[in-house]
Amino acid sequence: MPLSSHRQFDLALAFAAESVEQTMDRLLPSGDEGEARLFEAMRYSSLGGGKRLRAFFVLASATLFKVGAHSALRTASAIEFVHAYSLIHDDLPAMDDDDLRRGKPSCHKQFDEATAILAGDALQALAFEVLAHEDTHGDPAVRATLVAELARAAGAHGMVGGQMLDLLAESQGGEERSIGAITRLQRLKTGALISFSCSAGAVLGKASDPMRAALSAFAHDLGLAFQITDDLLDVEGNAVELGKTPGKDAAAGKATFVSILGVERAHAQAVLLARQASAHLDSFGGAADLLRQATDFVVARRT
């Protein structure tokens, strides 16, 4: 049953999560050799939790271009491996220092800091190994594009660069950060990987530049709406719902969309961005209905 057979977002998201989880399980290493502890930490941190929203975006965008499920699932798994690696490192004492992730002990608490670092490193490497393999796509040029674009989204000009800006913002004092600076920080830290997830289906399907541009614009606005909602949840959420510790941004003195805009304006801005994101999909007609529903989910979620 393809993702496109689902009309309701919650069912489609659950289907995507289950499908990519099965694929990730097959791709992750296992065994009882000397590296078994590393394998266990990789599996602990990447399986059995999370909304798999990035994976959903890959699968949903792939349906727009009739991409085969096998290719889409491998690509979605690679992105989830990168996301899992980023969460492992983000929770470390040197970063956000969080003991809880997805309702269970963070990787460095369940294992130890050294093992957590290595598990994150290995998950990142596995992501690119998966994308580079011929099973992901028969065209080497497509595989090369996927590798290059994920590397950029995850590296110094994307997620890692955004994390550096976040650390600098905390050390320099959040009150001096402008809305433009926060927007750029989050576009890199959170938005870059979401943007790649939304455009990956177009890469796999060798879509035209205008179609890729429409998905990139959709991802840009949706990524900001996602982060504003995250900032709101850090203020309004609780540990049971979130599966992680709330209130850490304010405690650390970080500037966020909420600290600059206030709760009411932040809610309004997230809704506006979600509407703008949905409008970018007009050229795809009804085929993009699941992606449109995702914009509502992003701003209404409680986790």
N, C-alpha and C positions, 0 to 999 in steps of 0.2 A: 504494500500500500504506500504510494508516494505521499509526500507532505501536501501536495496540491489537492489531494482528495479530502482534506480537512477544511472546513469552512469556519469553525470557531477557533479563536486564537488559543484559548487555554488548552484545548485538545491538541492543537498543532504543536504548541510549545512542549507539551508532555511527550508527544510522539518524537519530536526532534531530540529531546533530552535522552529518551530511552535509546533511540537509534544511535546517537553519537556515543553514548556511554558504552554500548556493546562494541562499537568500532574501536574506541579507546582501549577497552579491556583487551582486545586482540592485539593491538599495536604496542602496548606497554610490555616491558620485559618482566620476566618472572623466573623463578628458579631458586635452588638452594645452594648455589655456589658462593664463593667468597663475597660477591657483591650483593647478596640477598637482602641485606639491610637497606642498601640503596634502593633496590627494586621495591621493597616494601614501602619506603618513604615516598617514592614516586607515585605508587598506586594509592596510598593513603591520602595524598594531597590532591589527586586529580580525579578520583572516582568517588561515586556515592554522594554527590552533593552539588549544589549550585543550580541556578535556573537554566544554564546553557543558552543564555540569550544570544551570545555571539555565534554559537553554532546554529541557532535558529536563523539568524540573519544570513548565514552562508547558504543554508538549505533553501530558505525562502527566495533569496535572490537567484539561486541556481534554477529554481522552477521557472523563472521568467524566460530562461534561455534554453530550456529542455536539456539541461545538463544531467548526465547519468547519476543515479544515487550514490554509486560507489565512489566516484570522483568527489562529489560534494561532501560525503561523510568523511573521507580522508582529510580533505581540506579543513572541514569543521573541527576535526580532532586535533589537527596541528595548531589551530588557533586556541583551542581549549588547553592544550599543553603549554603554550606560551602564557596564557592567562593564569594557569595554575602555578607556573614558575614565578610569575610576578607577585602572586599572593603570598607564596612562601617567603620570598625575599622581603616583601612589604611588611610582614609580621615580625621580622627579626628585631632584636633590641636596638640595633644600629639604625633602623628605619622607624616604623610606627610602633614597634614594641607592643604587639598585641598577643595575648595568650589564647585568644578564641577566634576560630574561623569556621564558619558554616555550622555553628553549634557544637563544635568539638575542639579539643586542644589543637593549637597551631602546630605545624610540623616540627618546629624547634622545641616545643614543649613535649610533644609525643615522643620525639627521638632525641636530638640534641642539635646545637647550632651548626656544627660542622656538617652533620648529615643533612640538615635542611638546606644548607648552601649547595651541597653537591646534588641533592635531589632537584633543586631548581635549575642548576646548570644542566643536568642531564635531560630534564624535560624540555628545556629550550633547544638543546641539540637534537632531541628526538623530533621536534616539530619540523625542523628543516630537513631531516632525514626522510620524513614522511612525504613532504612536499616534493622533494627531488626525485622520489622513486617513480618509475614508469607506471606503476599501478594507479597513481593519482591522475595522470593524464597522458595520453599517447603522444602528444606534441611536446617535444623538449622545450620549445620556445614558451609555451604556456607554463610549464613547470618553472622555467627560469624566471618568468615574470612574477609568479606567485612567491618564489623564494626572495626575489629582490624587494618586492613590495611589503612582504611581511617583515623582512629585515629592517626596512626603513620605518615601518609602523612601530616596531618593537624597540628600536635602537635610540641613538643619541638625538635624532630628529623626530622622535615619537615618544613612546611610553617612558623609556629610561630618561630621556631629556626632561620630560615633564616631572618625573620623580625628583630629578635634581633641582628643578625650579621650586618644587614643593618643599624640599629640605631647606633651600635658601630662604624661602618665604617665612618658614617657621623660625629660622635663626635670626632673621633680620627684623621680625616683628610684623604681624599681620596687618596692623592698622595702617601701614604705609602702602599696602597693595591696592591698586586701582582695579576697577571692574574689567578693564582691558587686559591687565596682567593676569588676573585670575582666569579669564576666558582663554587666553593663550596657554596658560599652564594646563588647564583641563582639556583643551583641544589636543594637547600632546599626550598627557598622562592617561586619559581615558578615551578620548575621541579617536585617536589614531588607530587603535586596535578595532574599535567599532566600525570605523570607516573602511578598514580593510575587510572586515567581515561582511559588510554590506556590498562591497564591490567584487568580492572573490567570485561570486557566481557569474558576474559579467566577464571576468578574466577567463574562467573555465569555459564559458560559452562563446568566447571570441566576439563579444558584443561590440556594437559601434561606439564611437567616442561620445556621441550625445547621450546614449543610454547609460554609459559609465558615468558621465558627468551628472546625470539626474540622480543616480544612486549615491554619488559622492556628496551632492548637496543634501539629499535626504539624511545621510549619515552624519553630516556636519551638524545639522540642527538637532537631530535626535540625540547625538552624543552630548551636546550641551544640556538638553532637557534631562538626560539620564543623570548627569553629574549634579545638576541643581537639585534633582530629587534625592540623590544620595546625600547631599548636604542637608536637605530638609530632614531626612531620616536620621541623620546623626544628631539632630536637635529634638525631633519629635518621636523617634522610635525607641524601642527597648531591646534588651539583649536577647530575649526569647524570640521575638519576631526577626530581628536582624541576624542572629547567629554570630554576632561579634559585639564588641564593646561600643556602646553609643557615647556621645559627648566628648570624644577624644579630640576633635578639632578645636572646640572651644577651650578645653583644658590646656591644649598645647599653644593656644594663642594664634591659631592659623586663621588667615583671612579666607573666607569662603563666600559663595554667592549669597548665602543667608546672612553672614555677618555684615556684608556690604549693603545688600538690598533690603534686608528684613524678611521675616517669614511670609507676610502677605504678598509683597512684590515678587519674591522668589517663586511662590506658587504660581502667580500670574504669568511670570516670564517662562516658566517650564511649560505651561499650557500653550502659550503663544508659539513657542519653539516647536512643540509637538504638532500643532496645526500647520506650521510652515513646512515641517518635514513631510507631512502627509501630502501637501500640495505639490511637492516635487515629484510625486509618483503619478501624476495625472496622465502622463503619456503612456503609461503601462495599462491603463484601464482596469478592468476587474481582476486581471491576473495578479495585481499587487495588493489585493484586499487584506491578506494576512499581514503584510508589512504595515498597512495603514492601521490595522488593529493593534499592532505592536506599539504604535505611538501612544495610544490610549493606555496601554499596560505600563509603559515606562513611567508615566507621570502619576499613575494611580497605585503603583505597587507599594507594599509595606515592608519589603525585604530587599 
